Amino acid sequence: MSPPRRSPATTAELRASLVAHAARLVAREGAAALTMRALAAEAGCAVGLPYKVFADRRELVAEVIHAEFAQLRSIVDELTARVGTATVAGNLAWFADRLLGSPAVALAQETFRDDLLMKTVTARIHSSGAGPASFEAIISGYLAAEKGAGRVDGSVDEQAFGFVLAGALHNLVVSGEGYPRPSKRRLRQVLDAVAIRLAPPASRRSEDPDGTD
């Protein structure tokens, strides 16, 4: 007797579970560690099960990237909730850490080397609206909210700074070994320097080590 077929809901649930396990594996051990056999071990399932849910590893990778970008919505919500709390530099650093630590970023170089995978990922990004192109709007929106809270100077062009900061983050996402990523400490130093120039003059003088504008 043949085993009963899974319902669409059960299959979707299983796919989501395997994608979550795959993301954890990549976050912990890197993109090269993601194989179908390693995924089965991570999920504690039969070796053949991932092949029954995904056509191949390429489809799995595309699903991991899509799931990670879909989580951008929750990151945006949390960044918005941070407006007026901690520091502007600290909040920007938190956002950068969340993005750059994503398994989707770890898988980026593989995506660029595989034309078919790139087409699949790009199509999913365009259909969902969640992806690197949204970085600029996210950062600009955050800076605008901080301007409203009085922690970013009213004369600041948040759209321009959003463009520049998003471009810098995107460069770190796509450049790979050709442009080694700075340490978290160095990235925080850079964002501290940017935040000082964004602050209202009174706050800027108190935070600037030189005490000047």
Steps between C-alpha positions, in 0.01 A plus 500: 500500500633843409550747785227767525571818309563815701238771480607836353486650851721227642748537215513877549560453872778250432665734247490787747655281770782383272566858384529612863743216574699589188522864606630402844757271342628774269506757782706267716735334249488704178353453155732215401361287782152494348454165328187292485665235720611762754149646499351160575741458791418850627126433480528147638321346205569234238769589247255476212232723649641837380502363144129421531425861590753692287591422140868560576736708714450802273131512586585465869746791485243718324245422771747585780581836339131577442413414861780718634398801294138446605617550858607853408150606596556399862841671498340821372237482773767462767714780354192724507438404862856608583439859390578731793676225696867406543703699242459562129842343432415199717170446320665525159766253617229261619334518159833443322580202723161341431543540126864397471452205735215360293540158335376669181818710497713192561339344192535815286825411325363161397196676357714730286691204356186307398298670224193281547501549876547874452197518270288307750607715796457824305150402390401422860642831620309695235175321575526547877661845511736379774867515415810721479309769310296565814806587714493864390134552588546326836796715606348822364176428683685435824701824471182696423339358815806594706481849350144518629626389840758778500803271487586576135546861397212652307728608216617144429396349166401155626443377144860580407641334811270202450636463147863518615463267799291248306760502221776432750310207651414363157868516407586290806229250402620445142876562503612180672872446542580775250412757765536340845228598743616726785480370853190582703711741702623686192151513349367643826775766494393599149134520598590699813678754279199522268254534789697790650457695175129418490433625853361844583783753563460500881522120516779496243724723711453279803575179309779619269840428663635823350204700625458659158259473209 
